[in-house]
Amino acid sequence: MTPLPLYSRITGTGSYLPPRRLSNADMVDLLAKRGLETSDEWIVERTGIRARHFVDDGVNASDLAVQAARSALTAAGRQAAEIDLIIVATSTPDMVFPSTAAILQHKLGVAGCAAFDLQAVCSGFVYALTVADAMIRAGTATKALVVGAEVFSRILDFDDRTTCVLFGDGAGAVVLEASDTPGILATELHADGSHVGILCVPGTVAGGQVLGDPLLKMDGQAVFKLAVGVLESVARSVLAKAGRTAADVDWLIPHQANIRIMQSTARKLKLDPARLVVTVDQHGNTSAASVPLALDHAVRAGQVRTGDTVMLEGVGGGFTWGAVLLDF
């Protein structure tokens, strides 16, 4: 009987941003055409965002996912045919069904392995990584492709200047493999459905029509207040599970939604601000893609290196939140 693996480790990272980049100035112009006012100063002061990327017409989440996946596979030195599990975290799938993961599998030119989507909005990648880790430790997979991919530009209300400037499109991916040496050290996931209304897209498809409102709605103040509290608590919880302290964390990579939330979490954990990975300024909030995008950016920039201890955190609609502590 083959013994079960003790651990799972990230062996490769990848990401992809659609070419169309919109600066804050571009968003100011776009909204002005709709009779709405905003400014670069207002956006930067409240969020830290300076730019975001939007897909062109006809480009879907799977198109972004396949680019990020190929990059991660190359970094891991693996072929797509070696992967035996594909999980795509997304709130903006290509279609109602089949899953974006199945579409991604086909675009990678492989078949046979398990492939499914996971929907936890901005916590999606942390949720998906936790599920993949559990499946590898259970012996049901050995090499997983975990992807976060979003086309949030398709669900934005461009008559709501408080939300449409916040989000962007993109994808990030990791290859997670069974290992005899520690990689993922501890994980924790939470949700509280009583807060479903503070961040949602309250629409669905029925009888060939959209019922409800298919555009994003958010109570920014309520989200901010909840996010700051739960990100600190879940970070401390996974550290305790792993027998580590905040002083052991080399890099904090939280969901890239708002620089003030991210900086507040780092302060509460007494982490040096230089240990906070920040990409929200150039990517905006890419929901489930934000954490793997930021991780890949940090790896390729030479920040996160082999042996570093990394804290990944997600928080989003649901209300969902979670964290993963790992040795890279």
Buried (B, 14 or more C-beta within 10 A) or exposed (E): EEEEBEBBBBBBBBBBBBEBBBBBEBBBEBBEEEEBEBEBEBBBEBBBBBBBBBBEEEBBBBBBBBBBBBBBBEBBEBEBEBBBBBBBBBBBBBEEEBBBBBBBBBBBEBEEBBBBBBBBBBBBBBBBBBBBBBBBBEEEBBBBBBBBBBBBBBBBBBEBBEBBBBBBBBBBBBBBBBBEEEBBBBBBBBBEEEBEBBBBBEBEEEEEEEEEEBBBBBBBEBBBEBBBBBBBEBBBBBBEBBEBEBEBBBBBBBBBBBBBBBBBBBEBBEBEEEBBBBBBBBBBBBBBBBBBBBBBBBBBEEBBEEEBBBBBBBBBBBBBBBBBBBBB
